[in-house]
């Protein structure tokens, strides 16, 4: 039987507010997801949900989906507004456990993965996770300084893709040398002075390194990159925007890699 | 000589606050742009700037760039914070006149343009304008119900591309039939049941219609679309995100069109 409450306790409000901060998310290994779409997807995933806080109409429709160890709190719209981080809260709020993420070196060596070097903007990280999901990229490696993948804005922007794509945080300097480069496993990076991606030979395994929005790819990573790529602007001879948004550039690059595989 | 003030008047604050709303932007035909990057680009454009409100260090460096009909107000960081719509205001705030935008039917008939059907999210519109700029798309046509291109969040996300790309608001139902379709001018749209864009014959002129984030392409537009396109997910046989973000999809599609021209 589910533990069931019809009152939002002060302790729960306090806990929810605490895990809006990275430090407390890490301590409790928790995060939250909001709104029908994100909670529906969470229920379909293997991630452990600990709490559902929801209005009665959502509960009436979805109660049968909730495993017995989930604590349920029926709340009003006003209470939802109190805990929500959205401007227009939407029926349901779930608290879940951060899954333990591991990767096998062997699996990565035979796959295409993304590397994000100091990505800061949560909206961009969420969008990139969604792009990775679409293009069958199962692992993203972020430098330790990057924005936390369980930041509420990342969760929101990923639209549920976060439950499927594994986002690891690593020290890129020690991470990269583990892998053996070959004709079919290369490290790619994007640079304004790179080669036209449309004409370059790509391969189906390897790493694509995306630099930060403001500083590009860090100096210490550059020696690892075998092939520098560039998305050409059009027609190429007139002044346009200096760069594309990082999630937009990631999308075009992933599309090019997958088109040719 | 520039009119020069060292005090931020109540009237100016009132005016700035008013043009955060679309209604008053339209009445005054004004908009604003904030921060060094966006104002630098504005100064390089042909758009008429009426006011610069800036901290003294920005003014010291840039005063020589300001034409004599611009009203200058030197303000403190605290005053900047008062008028800014950014969470971290950045040195300078410019008020400008919305340029008059026209298009020639002939020019459009011989070019590739984007059509946005009820786009609502200002961040997405701004990002799409930046994508259009990168890929040499000079005109975007939005349905009248779409978010206003001078919304501060659109201006911000466009990163200056807005000064180069023309964004028109039209009644799409009467707009589209003006153009003659041919082998080299087609109307494309994206649909989940569309054809794999990587294999389809594209052409260098025409319209690419992007549907709204929540409702896709409107029914009344569908009969106009000659070719339905789809960005295939990878590997194609497993469940992934249901869709890509609209600006991400626009980026991949524009890249495909330009790659082949």
HADDOCK unambig.tbl for C-alpha pairs under 7 A between the chains (distance, minus, plus):
assign (segid A and resid 130 and name CA) (segid B and resid 241 and name CA) 6.56 0.50 0.50
assign (segid A and resid 131 and name CA) (segid B and resid 244 and name CA) 6.78 0.50 0.50
assign (segid A and resid 133 and name CA) (segid B and resid 240 and name CA) 5.67 0.50 0.50
assign (segid A and resid 133 and name CA) (segid B and resid 241 and name CA) 6.19 0.50 0.50
assign (segid A and resid 134 and name CA) (segid B and resid 233 and name CA) 5.16 0.50 0.50
assign (segid A and resid 134 and name CA) (segid B and resid 234 and name CA) 6.39 0.50 0.50
assign (segid A and resid 134 and name CA) (segid B and resid 240 and name CA) 5.48 0.50 0.50
assign (segid A and resid 134 and name CA) (segid B and resid 241 and name CA) 5.75 0.50 0.50
assign (segid A and resid 135 and name CA) (segid B and resid 233 and name CA) 5.30 0.50 0.50
assign (segid A and resid 135 and name CA) (segid B and resid 234 and name CA) 4.58 0.50 0.50
assign (segid A and resid 136 and name CA) (segid B and resid 234 and name CA) 4.99 0.50 0.50
assign (segid A and resid 136 and name CA) (segid B and resid 235 and name CA) 6.14 0.50 0.50
assign (segid A and resid 161 and name CA) (segid B and resid 241 and name CA) 5.92 0.50 0.50
assign (segid A and resid 198 and name CA) (segid B and resid 259 and name CA) 6.69 0.50 0.50
assign (segid A and resid 233 and name CA) (segid B and resid 134 and name CA) 5.13 0.50 0.50
assign (segid A and resid 233 and name CA) (segid B and resid 135 and name CA) 5.28 0.50 0.50
assign (segid A and resid 234 and name CA) (segid B and resid 134 and name CA) 6.37 0.50 0.50
assign (segid A and resid 234 and name CA) (segid B and resid 135 and name CA) 4.57 0.50 0.50
assign (segid A and resid 234 and name CA) (segid B and resid 136 and name CA) 4.97 0.50 0.50
assign (segid A and resid 234 and name CA) (segid B and resid 258 and name CA) 6.90 0.50 0.50
assign (segid A and resid 235 and name CA) (segid B and resid 136 and name CA) 6.15 0.50 0.50
assign (segid A and resid 240 and name CA) (segid B and resid 133 and name CA) 5.67 0.50 0.50
assign (segid A and resid 240 and name CA) (segid B and resid 134 and name CA) 5.51 0.50 0.50
assign (segid A and resid 241 and name CA) (segid B and resid 130 and name CA) 6.56 0.50 0.50
assign (segid A and resid 241 and name CA) (segid B and resid 133 and name CA) 6.19 0.50 0.50
assign (segid A and resid 241 and name CA) (segid B and resid 134 and name CA) 5.78 0.50 0.50
assign (segid A and resid 241 and name CA) (segid B and resid 161 and name CA) 5.92 0.50 0.50
assign (segid A and resid 244 and name CA) (segid B and resid 131 and name CA) 6.78 0.50 0.50
assign (segid A and resid 248 and name CA) (segid B and resid 248 and name CA) 5.54 0.50 0.50
assign (segid A and resid 248 and name CA) (segid B and resid 251 and name CA) 6.23 0.50 0.50
assign (segid A and resid 251 and name CA) (segid B and resid 248 and name CA) 6.23 0.50 0.50
assign (segid A and resid 251 and name CA) (segid B and resid 252 and name CA) 6.61 0.50 0.50
assign (segid A and resid 252 and name CA) (segid B and resid 251 and name CA) 6.59 0.50 0.50
assign (segid A and resid 252 and name CA) (segid B and resid 252 and name CA) 5.15 0.50 0.50
assign (segid A and resid 252 and name CA) (segid B and resid 255 and name CA) 6.86 0.50 0.50
assign (segid A and resid 255 and name CA) (segid B and resid 252 and name CA) 6.83 0.50 0.50
assign (segid A and resid 258 and name CA) (segid B and resid 234 and name CA) 6.89 0.50 0.50
assign (segid A and resid 259 and name CA) (segid B and resid 198 and name CA) 6.69 0.50 0.50
